Amino acid sequence: MDHLKQERISSPGRTKELLREFGLHAKKSLGQNFLTDSNILDKMMAAAAFDAGKGALEIGPGLGALTERLAQAAKTVVTVEIDRRLYPVLQKTIAPYQNVHIVLGDFLKLDLHELWRTYFREDDKVNVVANLPYYITTPVIMKLLEAKLPWEHIVVMIQKEVAERLSAGPGSKQYGSLSIAVQYYCRTEIVANVPRTVFIPEPNVDSAVVKLTLRDRPPVHVENEDHFFAVVRSCFFQRRKTIANNLLGSPFIAKKDVSRQSVESVLRKADIDPSRRGETLSIEEFARLSNTMFKEI
Ligand code: SAM
């Protein structure tokens, strides 16, 4: 069991050594900041609550720091890396583990249903655990949620500021359409705050680990999800504008040629004052507004 005696991939020494050995420099354009703190990995693994039967999906294994931990805890690990230069590194670092599948490609272009069919069984329980490349945090999270696959937990390291937006409630500066979109699908929890100093190279921002737990059903009933999300996006279009003005200016309403009176009347029917701003509406109020608009406009 040589690999158990060897220093963990996540140690600063081994990270530097691997970069040197393979002649690599981190690519900023791909969000490459390698984590060098085992305590943070402990926290991510504890939040994901693996048991031996569960599968894992990782986005961006890098040198394999988190992949190694996933391989030790999960039945099967699928890890998707865009940077081909890292393949030989991973082949070396992950060599002791037979349960890891490295998929080379852009996560945003993958068909997640096909990936699941290829590597997992229909009734498998799968956690997503990743230290995300920050330039695509939001599209990655939305892709995972919109796929409507039965992920057990999604535990991801992201920019602190985005983590706060995901879990923000009405009335706060961070609250926006991303908060609603994520909270519609899951419960959110910030598991750890992570300083920029534990990465090689250091990013320009601090980070946080968030745990998203999929809800059995959304917290509100909406007649049509696409319509609901379009209403939410419109209401936050310009934060300083009222809901009525934002709705009137949004392409989604403008192309229907609707008058100010009709928009205000629908808002009143939904029991929402047209002069309020989007950031004051709860998810229940957005649902009520969307359901009323869906019927009336
Ligand atoms: N997991 C490693 C760690 O914790 O040290 C590396 C994390 S690093 C923040 C992000 C990783 O995502 C890099 O390895 C990068 O090459 C990879 N990556 C960037 N864009 C990607 C994409 N579109 N699809 C898959 N992987 C991507």
Residues whose N, C-alpha, C, O or C-beta is under 5 A from the ligand:
A	BS01	SAM	L30 G31 Q32 N33 F34 L35 I59 G60 P61 G62 L63 A65 L66 V80 E81 I82 D83 G105 D106 F107 L108 N131 L132 P133
